[in-house]
Amino acid sequence: MTVHKAQGQGMKRVIVDLAQCRGTEEPYTMISRAKSLAGLAILRPFLGSKLRCPPSEEYRDERTRIGSL
């Protein structure tokens, strides 16, 4: 299942491949689908920078736009 198809769904068991993620939104979406930590399995090792990279330009632009309302 793709990250986009999984949005809005809660699942008992989730297997994620964080090594293939792009940006910061994908890892968050993938991990947050699991209803509990016990139901989360990470397929293989990944770089910590996958979770610590700066927000995307689109996200920063949207935050700026919302802040100006």
Residue pairs with C-beta under 8 A, 6 or more apart in sequence:
3 26
3 29
3 30
6 29
6 30
6 33
7 29
9 33
10 33
10 34
10 35
11 33
11 34
11 35
11 39
12 35
12 36
12 39
13 34
13 39
13 41
14 30
14 31
14 33
14 34
14 39
14 40
14 41
15 41
15 42
15 43
16 27
16 30
16 31
16 40
16 41
16 42
16 43
17 42
17 43
17 44
18 27
18 30
18 31
18 42
18 43
18 46
18 50
18 51
19 43
19 44
19 45
19 46
19 47
19 50
21 27
21 30
21 46
21 50
23 53
23 56
24 51
24 53
24 54
24 55
24 56
24 59
25 56
25 59
27 50
27 51
31 40
34 40
55 63
